[in-house]
Each structure stands twice: as C-alpha cells, then as structure tokens.
Amino acid sequence: MNNAFLVSTGVVALGEIGDKTQLLAVVLAARYHRPGLICLGILIATLANHLLAGAVGLVVADLLNPTTLEWVLGVSFVLMAGWLLIPDKLDEDPKPLRGLGVLSTTIVMFFLAEMGDKTQIATMALAARYDSIAMVVAGSTLGLMLADMPAVYFGAKAATRLPLKLVHGIAAALFAGIGLLSLASAAGLIGA
C-alpha cells in the first residue's frame, strides 16, 4: 500500500473528527433523513475539493526548490498540529438552499464548508509532500468519509461518544511528527 495513501487517510480521518464539516454532516442528516444521498454528496464535494487542494499542492511543490519546500512543509505541518488542538464549531445552523434537493444542497454546502478547512489544507500539504495527487486525494477522501459516514448514519451520538481531545491529540502528534521530519530533512539532519 502506498505511503501517501495511508498517511493521507489516517491524518485526515483523525483531523476530521469534531471538525466543522463533520458537524455539518450531522446537521444535514438530522434535517433531511436521507443518509445515502448525504454521503454521496459529501463524497462528490470532497473529491472535487481535495482534487483542487491536491493540484494546488503540486503547483506549490513545483514552484519551490526542494529545500525551501521542506522548510515550508515542516512549518505548515507543525502549525496544522496546533490548529488541530482548537475545537471547531458551526458558526450557524446551515439553511437549506432554496430550490436544491438533498444531494445538491449537500454538495454545495459541504464543498464551501471544506474551503480553507483543516482537511483541505492538509490535503494540499500532503500532495506537495508526497508528489502523488491520486494517492493523496484518494487517501484524504477516504479518511474524510471514514470520519463523516458514521456521523451521518448515527448522528450526534456517534460524534459525541469519541474522546475528541484524545483523537485531536493523536492527529496533532502525527502532523507534528511529519513536520519535524520535514524540518530535520530541510536542515540536513536526515536524508529526504
């Protein structure tokens, strides 16, 4: 199994737990009671969003020389580790989009909510780090679905039964570890 796929899956799955998009998944499930369509909408929105993020990550990787990229990625992953320790919340109860069905509403709302989100930025950084957009997007999408499908099917009960601080701590440790490895590589302390 590809390292980029496994790391992307694990990091995004852990990072998504308690994230605002997971909370949005719970709200959509409670409002529409159509878990299959909601999961399909989340999948479509996530694929589109993470493809965009992965493409940006590859462009950034091409623009920077390898040493600079290692420094940028190292700092980015360490900052992401800190960001994961800050709990997310929905700013407001999302309103249904006028004239759109469950699937279209889910796609639009989820795509927009994911813009600038932790998991989108993680996907961008992972694509730059691993230079494999297909594996990173497949892994990050799977990770997001692994975290959000239970939230859709089991609602708030599933999301609130997890020890969020522990899960976020593990995800933060993974991000910090990747970041520190990148920084050590950039400083010439270890091989790339």
TIVOSE-647308 format. One record per atom (N, C-alpha, C): x, y, z; residue in three letters; atom name. Coordinates in steps of 0.2 Angstrom, whole numbers, plus 5000, padded with zeros to 4 digits. Layout:
BEGIN
     x     y     z  palum  mimar
     X     Y     Z    Ala     CA
...
END
This chain:
BEGIN
     x     y     z  palum  mimar
  5004  4994  5000    Met      N
  5000  5000  5000    Met     CA
  5004  5006  5000    Met      C
  5002  5011  4996    Asn      N
  5006  5017  4996    Asn     CA
  5006  5021  5002    Asn      C
  5012  5024  5004    Asn      N
  5013  5028  5010    Asn     CA
  5009  5034  5010    Asn      C
  5009  5038  5004    Ala      N
  5005  5044  5003    Ala     CA
  4997  5042  5005    Ala      C
  4995  5037  5002    Phe      N
  4988  5035  5003    Phe     CA
  4987  5034  5011    Phe      C
  4991  5030  5014    Leu      N
  4990  5028  5021    Leu     CA
  4990  5034  5025    Leu      C
  4995  5038  5024    Val      N
  4996  5044  5029    Val     CA
  4990  5049  5028    Val      C
  4989  5050  5021    Ser      N
  4983  5054  5020    Ser     CA
  4976  5052  5023    Ser      C
  4975  5045  5023    Thr      N
  4969  5043  5025    Thr     CA
  4969  5044  5033    Thr      C
  4974  5042  5036    Gly      N
  4975  5042  5044    Gly     CA
  4974  5049  5046    Gly      C
  4978  5053  5043    Val      N
  4979  5060  5046    Val     CA
  4972  5064  5045    Val      C
  4969  5063  5039    Val      N
  4963  5067  5038    Val     CA
  4957  5063  5042    Val      C
  4957  5057  5042    Ala      N
  4952  5054  5047    Ala     CA
  4952  5056  5054    Ala      C
  4958  5057  5057    Leu      N
  4959  5059  5063    Leu     CA
  4957  5067  5064    Leu      C
  4959  5070  5059    Gly      N
  4958  5078  5059    Gly     CA
  4951  5080  5058    Gly      C
  4947  5075  5054    Glu      N
  4940  5077  5053    Glu     CA
  4936  5076  5059    Glu      C
  4938  5072  5064    Ile      N
  4933  5071  5070    Ile     CA
  4933  5077  5074    Ile      C
  4926  5079  5074    Gly      N
  4925  5085  5078    Gly     CA
  4926  5092  5074    Gly      C
  4928  5091  5067    Asp      N
  4928  5096  5063    Asp     CA
  4922  5099  5061    Asp      C
  4922  5106  5058    Lys      N
  4915  5109  5057    Lys     CA
  4912  5105  5051    Lys      C
  4915  5102  5046    Thr      N
  4912  5098  5041    Thr     CA
  4909  5092  5044    Thr      C
  4912  5089  5049    Gln      N
  4908  5083  5052    Gln     CA
  4902  5085  5056    Gln      C
  4902  5091  5059    Leu      N
  4896  5094  5062    Leu     CA
  4891  5096  5057    Leu      C
  4893  5098  5051    Leu      N
  4888  5099  5046    Leu     CA
  4885  5093  5043    Leu      C
  4889  5088  5043    Ala      N
  4886  5081  5041    Ala     CA
  4881  5079  5046    Ala      C
  4882  5080  5052    Val      N
  4877  5078  5057    Val     CA
  4870  5082  5056    Val      C
  4871  5089  5055    Val      N
  4866  5093  5054    Val     CA
  4862  5092  5048    Val      C
  4865  5090  5043    Leu      N
  4862  5088  5036    Leu     CA
  4858  5082  5037    Leu      C
  4861  5077  5041    Ala      N
  4857  5071  5042    Ala     CA
  4851  5072  5046    Ala      C
  4852  5076  5051    Ala      N
  4846  5077  5056    Ala     CA
  4840  5081  5052    Ala      C
  4842  5085  5047    Arg      N
  4837  5089  5044    Arg     CA
  4834  5085  5038    Arg      C
  4838  5081  5034    Tyr      N
  4835  5078  5028    Tyr     CA
  4833  5070  5029    Tyr      C
  4836  5067  5034    His      N
  4835  5060  5035    His     CA
  4836  5056  5029    His      C
  4841  5057  5025    Arg      N
  4842  5054  5018    Arg     CA
  4850  5052  5018    Arg      C
  4852  5048  5023    Pro      N
  4859  5047  5024    Pro     CA
  4863  5044  5017    Pro      C
  4860  5040  5013    Gly      N
  4863  5038  5007    Gly     CA
  4865  5044  5002    Gly      C
  4860  5049  5001    Leu      N
  4861  5055  4997    Leu     CA
  4866  5059  5000    Leu      C
  4866  5060  5007    Ile      N
  4870  5065  5010    Ile     CA
  4877  5062  5010    Ile      C
  4879  5056  5011    Cys      N
  4885  5053  5010    Cys     CA
  4888  5053  5003    Cys      C
  4883  5052  4998    Leu      N
  4885  5053  4991    Leu     CA
  4887  5061  4990    Leu      C
  4883  5065  4992    Gly      N
  4885  5072  4992    Gly     CA
  4892  5074  4995    Gly      C
  4893  5071  5001    Ile      N
  4899  5073  5004    Ile     CA
  4905  5070  5000    Ile      C
  4904  5064  4997    Leu      N
  4909  5061  4993    Leu     CA
  4911  5065  4987    Leu      C
  4906  5067  4983    Ile      N
  4907  5071  4977    Ile     CA
  4910  5078  4979    Ile      C
  4908  5081  4984    Ala      N
  4911  5088  4986    Ala     CA
  4918  5087  4989    Ala      C
  4919  5082  4992    Thr      N
  4926  5080  4995    Thr     CA
  4931  5079  4989    Thr      C
  4929  5075  4984    Leu      N
  4933  5073  4979    Leu     CA
  4935  5080  4975    Leu      C
  4930  5084  4974    Ala      N
  4931  5090  4970    Ala     CA
  4936  5095  4974    Ala      C
  4934  5095  4980    Asn      N
  4938  5100  4985    Asn     CA
  4945  5097  4985    Asn      C
  4946  5091  4987    His      N
  4953  5088  4988    His     CA
  4957  5088  4981    His      C
  4953  5087  4976    Leu      N
  4957  5087  4969    Leu     CA
  4960  5094  4968    Leu      C
  4956  5099  4970    Leu      N
  4958  5106  4969    Leu     CA
  4964  5107  4974    Leu      C
  4963  5105  4980    Ala      N
  4969  5106  4985    Ala     CA
  4975  5102  4983    Ala      C
  4974  5096  4981    Gly      N
  4980  5092  4978    Gly     CA
  4984  5095  4973    Gly      C
  4980  5098  4968    Ala      N
  4983  5102  4962    Ala     CA
  4987  5108  4965    Ala      C
  4984  5112  4969    Val      N
  4987  5117  4972    Val     CA
  4994  5115  4975    Val      C
  4993  5110  4979    Gly      N
  4999  5107  4982    Gly     CA
  5005  5105  4978    Gly      C
  5003  5102  4972    Leu      N
  5008  5100  4967    Leu     CA
  5011  5106  4964    Leu      C
  5007  5112  4962    Val      N
  5009  5118  4959    Val     CA
  5014  5121  4964    Val      C
  5013  5121  4971    Val      N
  5017  5124  4976    Val     CA
  5024  5120  4976    Val      C
  5023  5114  4975    Ala      N
  5029  5109  4976    Ala     CA
  5034  5111  4969    Ala      C
  5031  5112  4964    Asp      N
  5034  5114  4958    Asp     CA
  5038  5120  4958    Asp      C
  5035  5125  4961    Leu      N
  5037  5132  4962    Leu     CA
  5043  5133  4966    Leu      C
  5043  5129  4971    Leu      N
  5049  5129  4976    Leu     CA
  5054  5124  4975    Leu      C
  5060  5126  4977    Asn      N
  5066  5121  4977    Asn     CA
  5065  5116  4982    Asn      C
  5068  5110  4982    Pro      N
  5066  5105  4987    Pro     CA
  5068  5107  4994    Pro      C
  5073  5111  4995    Thr      N
  5075  5113  5002    Thr     CA
  5070  5118  5005    Thr      C
  5068  5123  5001    Thr      N
  5063  5128  5003    Thr     CA
  5056  5124  5004    Thr      C
  5054  5120  5000    Leu      N
  5048  5116  5001    Leu     CA
  5048  5112  5007    Leu      C
  5054  5109  5009    Glu      N
  5054  5105  5015    Glu     CA
  5053  5110  5021    Glu      C
  5056  5116  5021    Trp      N
  5055  5121  5026    Trp     CA
  5048  5123  5027    Trp      C
  5045  5125  5021    Val      N
  5038  5127  5021    Val     CA
  5033  5121  5023    Val      C
  5034  5115  5021    Leu      N
  5030  5110  5023    Leu     CA
  5031  5108  5031    Leu      C
  5037  5108  5033    Gly      N
  5038  5107  5040    Gly     CA
  5035  5112  5044    Gly      C
  5035  5118  5043    Val      N
  5032  5123  5047    Val     CA
  5024  5122  5046    Val      C
  5022  5121  5040    Ser      N
  5015  5120  5039    Ser     CA
  5012  5114  5043    Ser      C
  5015  5109  5043    Phe      N
  5013  5103  5047    Phe     CA
  5013  5104  5055    Phe      C
  5018  5108  5057    Val      N
  5018  5110  5064    Val     CA
  5013  5114  5066    Val      C
  5011  5119  5062    Leu      N
  5006  5124  5063    Leu     CA
  4999  5120  5062    Leu      C
  4998  5115  5058    Met      N
  4992  5111  5057    Met     CA
  4991  5107  5064    Met      C
  4997  5105  5067    Ala      N
  4996  5101  5073    Ala     CA
  4993  5106  5078    Ala      C
  4995  5112  5079    Gly      N
  4992  5116  5084    Gly     CA
  4985  5118  5082    Gly      C
  4983  5119  5076    Trp      N
  4977  5120  5074    Trp     CA
  4972  5115  5075    Trp      C
  4974  5108  5075    Leu      N
  4970  5103  5077    Leu     CA
  4968  5103  5084    Leu      C
  4972  5106  5088    Leu      N
  4970  5106  5095    Leu     CA
  4965  5111  5097    Leu      C
  4963  5115  5092    Ile      N
  4957  5120  5093    Ile     CA
  4951  5117  5090    Ile      C
  4946  5116  5095    Pro      N
  4940  5113  5093    Pro     CA
  4936  5118  5088    Pro      C
  4932  5114  5083    Asp      N
  4928  5118  5078    Asp     CA
  4921  5118  5080    Asp      C
  4917  5123  5078    Lys      N
  4910  5123  5079    Lys     CA
  4907  5126  5072    Lys      C
  4901  5125  5071    Leu      N
  4897  5128  5066    Leu     CA
  4896  5135  5068    Leu      C
  4897  5140  5063    Asp      N
  4895  5147  5065    Asp     CA
  4888  5148  5066    Asp      C
  4884  5144  5062    Glu      N
  4877  5145  5062    Glu     CA
  4874  5139  5060    Glu      C
  4867  5138  5061    Asp      N
  4864  5132  5058    Asp     CA
  4863  5133  5051    Asp      C
  4866  5129  5047    Pro      N
  4865  5130  5039    Pro     CA
  4858  5130  5037    Pro      C
  4856  5134  5033    Lys      N
  4849  5134  5030    Lys     CA
  4849  5130  5024    Lys      C
  4844  5127  5022    Pro      N
  4843  5123  5016    Pro     CA
  4844  5128  5010    Pro      C
  4847  5126  5005    Leu      N
  4847  5130  4999    Leu     CA
  4841  5130  4995    Leu      C
  4838  5135  4993    Arg      N
  4832  5136  4990    Arg     CA
  4832  5133  4983    Arg      C
  4827  5128  4982    Gly      N
  4827  5125  4975    Gly     CA
  4831  5119  4974    Gly      C
  4836  5118  4979    Leu      N
  4840  5112  4978    Leu     CA
  4838  5106  4982    Leu      C
  4839  5100  4979    Gly      N
  4837  5094  4983    Gly     CA
  4842  5092  4988    Gly      C
  4842  5087  4991    Val      N
  4846  5085  4997    Val     CA
  4853  5084  4994    Val      C
  4854  5080  4988    Leu      N
  4861  5079  4986    Leu     CA
  4864  5086  4984    Leu      C
  4861  5090  4980    Ser      N
  4864  5096  4978    Ser     CA
  4865  5101  4984    Ser      C
  4861  5101  4989    Thr      N
  4862  5105  4994    Thr     CA
  4868  5103  4998    Thr      C
  4869  5096  4999    Thr      N
  4875  5093  5002    Thr     CA
  4881  5095  4999    Thr      C
  4881  5094  4992    Ile      N
  4887  5095  4988    Ile     CA
  4889  5102  4989    Ile      C
  4885  5107  4988    Val      N
  4886  5114  4988    Val     CA
  4889  5116  4995    Val      C
  4885  5114  5000    Met      N
  4886  5116  5007    Met     CA
  4893  5113  5010    Met      C
  4894  5107  5008    Phe      N
  4900  5103  5010    Phe     CA
  4906  5106  5007    Phe      C
  4906  5107  5000    Phe      N
  4911  5110  4996    Phe     CA
  4913  5117  4999    Phe      C
  4909  5121  5000    Leu      N
  4910  5128  5003    Leu     CA
  4913  5127  5010    Leu      C
  4910  5123  5014    Ala      N
  4912  5122  5021    Ala     CA
  4919  5119  5021    Ala      C
  4921  5115  5017    Glu      N
  4928  5112  5016    Glu     CA
  4933  5117  5014    Glu      C
  4931  5123  5011    Met      N
  4936  5128  5008    Met     CA
  4940  5131  5014    Met      C
  4946  5130  5014    Gly      N
  4951  5133  5019    Gly     CA
  4950  5129  5026    Gly      C
  4947  5123  5026    Asp      N
  4947  5119  5032    Asp     CA
  4953  5115  5033    Asp      C
  4954  5113  5039    Lys      N
  4960  5109  5041    Lys     CA
  4961  5103  5036    Lys      C
  4956  5100  5034    Thr      N
  4957  5094  5030    Thr     CA
  4959  5096  5023    Thr      C
  4956  5102  5020    Gln      N
  4958  5104  5014    Gln     CA
  4966  5106  5014    Gln      C
  4968  5110  5019    Ile      N
  4975  5112  5019    Ile     CA
  4979  5106  5020    Ile      C
  4977  5101  5024    Ala      N
  4981  5095  5025    Ala     CA
  4982  5092  5018    Ala      C
  4977  5091  5014    Thr      N
  4977  5088  5008    Thr     CA
  4982  5092  5003    Thr      C
  4982  5098  5004    Met      N
  4987  5102  5000    Met     CA
  4994  5101  5002    Met      C
  4995  5101  5008    Ala      N
  5002  5100  5011    Ala     CA
  5004  5093  5009    Ala      C
  5000  5088  5010    Leu      N
  5001  5081  5009    Leu     CA
  5003  5080  5001    Leu      C
  4999  5083  4997    Ala      N
  5001  5082  4990    Ala     CA
  5007  5085  4988    Ala      C
  5009  5091  4991    Ala      N
  5016  5094  4990    Ala     CA
  5021  5089  4993    Ala      C
  5020  5086  4998    Arg      N
  5025  5082  5002    Arg     CA
  5026  5076  4998    Arg      C
  5021  5072  4996    Tyr      N
  5021  5066  4993    Tyr     CA
  5021  5066  4985    Tyr      C
  5020  5071  4982    Asp      N
  5020  5072  4975    Asp     CA
  5016  5066  4971    Asp      C
  5011  5065  4974    Ser      N
  5006  5060  4971    Ser     CA
  4999  5062  4973    Ser      C
  4996  5066  4968    Ile      N
  4990  5068  4969    Ile     CA
  4984  5063  4970    Ile      C
  4985  5058  4965    Ala      N
  4980  5052  4965    Ala     CA
  4980  5049  4972    Ala      C
  4985  5047  4975    Met      N
  4986  5043  4981    Met     CA
  4984  5048  4987    Met      C
  4986  5054  4987    Val      N
  4984  5059  4992    Val     CA
  4976  5060  4992    Val      C
  4974  5062  4986    Val      N
  4966  5063  4986    Val     CA
  4962  5057  4988    Val      C
  4964  5051  4985    Ala      N
  4961  5045  4987    Ala     CA
  4961  5044  4995    Ala      C
  4967  5045  4997    Gly      N
  4968  5044  5005    Gly     CA
  4964  5049  5009    Gly      C
  4965  5055  5007    Ser      N
  4961  5061  5011    Ser     CA
  4954  5060  5010    Ser      C
  4951  5058  5004    Thr      N
  4944  5057  5003    Thr     CA
  4942  5051  5007    Thr      C
  4945  5046  5007    Leu      N
  4943  5040  5011    Leu     CA
  4943  5042  5019    Leu      C
  4948  5045  5021    Gly      N
  4949  5047  5028    Gly     CA
  4943  5052  5030    Gly      C
  4941  5056  5026    Leu      N
  4935  5061  5027    Leu     CA
  4929  5057  5028    Leu      C
  4928  5052  5023    Met      N
  4922  5048  5023    Met     CA
  4922  5043  5029    Met      C
  4928  5041  5031    Leu      N
  4928  5036  5037    Leu     CA
  4925  5040  5043    Leu      C
  4927  5046  5043    Ala      N
  4925  5050  5049    Ala     CA
  4918  5053  5049    Ala      C
  4916  5054  5043    Asp      N
  4909  5058  5042    Asp     CA
  4903  5053  5041    Asp      C
  4905  5047  5038    Met      N
  4899  5042  5037    Met     CA
  4896  5040  5043    Met      C
  4900  5038  5049    Pro      N
  4896  5037  5055    Pro     CA
  4892  5043  5058    Pro      C
  4895  5049  5057    Ala      N
  4891  5055  5059    Ala     CA
  4885  5055  5056    Ala      C
  4884  5054  5049    Val      N
  4878  5054  5045    Val     CA
  4873  5049  5047    Val      C
  4876  5043  5048    Tyr      N
  4871  5037  5050    Tyr     CA
  4869  5037  5057    Tyr      C
  4874  5039  5061    Phe      N
  4872  5038  5068    Phe     CA
  4871  5045  5072    Phe      C
  4872  5050  5068    Gly      N
  4871  5057  5071    Gly     CA
  4875  5059  5076    Gly      C
  4873  5063  5080    Ala      N
  4877  5067  5085    Ala     CA
  4879  5062  5090    Ala      C
  4876  5056  5092    Lys      N
  4878  5051  5097    Lys     CA
  4885  5048  5095    Lys      C
  4886  5047  5088    Ala      N
  4892  5044  5086    Ala     CA
  4898  5049  5087    Ala      C
  4896  5055  5085    Ala      N
  4901  5061  5086    Ala     CA
  4903  5063  5093    Ala      C
  4898  5062  5097    Thr      N
  4900  5064  5104    Thr     CA
  4903  5059  5109    Thr      C
  4902  5053  5106    Arg      N
  4905  5047  5110    Arg     CA
  4913  5046  5110    Arg      C
  4916  5049  5105    Leu      N
  4923  5049  5104    Leu     CA
  4926  5054  5109    Leu      C
  4932  5052  5111    Pro      N
  4936  5056  5115    Pro     CA
  4940  5061  5111    Pro      C
  4936  5067  5109    Leu      N
  4939  5072  5104    Leu     CA
  4946  5074  5106    Leu      C
  4947  5076  5112    Lys      N
  4954  5078  5114    Lys     CA
  4959  5073  5113    Lys      C
  4958  5067  5114    Leu      N
  4962  5061  5113    Leu     CA
  4963  5061  5105    Leu      C
  4958  5060  5101    Val      N
  4959  5060  5094    Val     CA
  4962  5066  5091    Val      C
  4961  5072  5093    His      N
  4964  5078  5091    His     CA
  4971  5078  5093    His      C
  4973  5075  5099    Gly      N
  4980  5075  5101    Gly     CA
  4984  5070  5097    Gly      C
  4981  5064  5095    Ile      N
  4984  5059  5091    Ile     CA
  4986  5062  5084    Ile      C
  4980  5066  5081    Ala      N
  4981  5069  5074    Ala     CA
  4986  5074  5075    Ala      C
  4986  5078  5080    Ala      N
  4991  5084  5081    Ala     CA
  4998  5081  5081    Ala      C
  4999  5075  5085    Ala      N
  5006  5072  5086    Ala     CA
  5008  5069  5079    Ala      C
  5004  5067  5075    Leu      N
  5005  5064  5068    Leu     CA
  5008  5070  5064    Leu      C
  5004  5076  5064    Phe      N
  5006  5082  5060    Phe     CA
  5012  5084  5062    Phe      C
  5013  5085  5069    Ala      N
  5020  5087  5072    Ala     CA
  5025  5083  5070    Ala      C
  5024  5076  5070    Gly      N
  5030  5072  5068    Gly     CA
  5032  5073  5061    Gly      C
  5027  5073  5056    Ile      N
  5028  5074  5049    Ile     CA
  5032  5081  5048    Ile      C
  5029  5086  5052    Gly      N
  5033  5092  5051    Gly     CA
  5040  5092  5054    Gly      C
  5041  5089  5059    Leu      N
  5048  5089  5062    Leu     CA
  5052  5085  5058    Leu      C
  5050  5080  5055    Leu      N
  5054  5076  5050    Leu     CA
  5056  5080  5044    Leu      C
  5051  5084  5041    Ser      N
  5052  5089  5036    Ser     CA
  5057  5094  5038    Ser      C
  5057  5097  5044    Leu      N
  5062  5102  5046    Leu     CA
  5068  5099  5047    Leu      C
  5069  5093  5049    Ala      N
  5075  5089  5050    Ala     CA
  5079  5088  5043    Ala      C
  5074  5086  5039    Ser      N
  5077  5085  5032    Ser     CA
  5079  5091  5029    Ser      C
  5075  5097  5030    Ala      N
  5077  5103  5027    Ala     CA
  5084  5106  5030    Ala      C
  5085  5104  5036    Ala      N
  5091  5106  5040    Ala     CA
  5097  5102  5038    Ala      C
  5096  5096  5034    Gly      N
  5101  5092  5033    Gly     CA
  5103  5087  5038    Gly      C
  5098  5086  5043    Leu      N
  5100  5082  5049    Leu     CA
  5098  5074  5047    Leu      C
  5093  5073  5042    Ile      N
  5092  5067  5040    Ile     CA
  5091  5067  5032    Ile      C
  5091  5061  5029    Gly      N
  5090  5061  5022    Gly     CA
  5083  5062  5020    Gly      C
  5082  5065  5014    Ala      N
  5075  5066  5012    Ala     CA
  5071  5060  5011    Ala      C
END
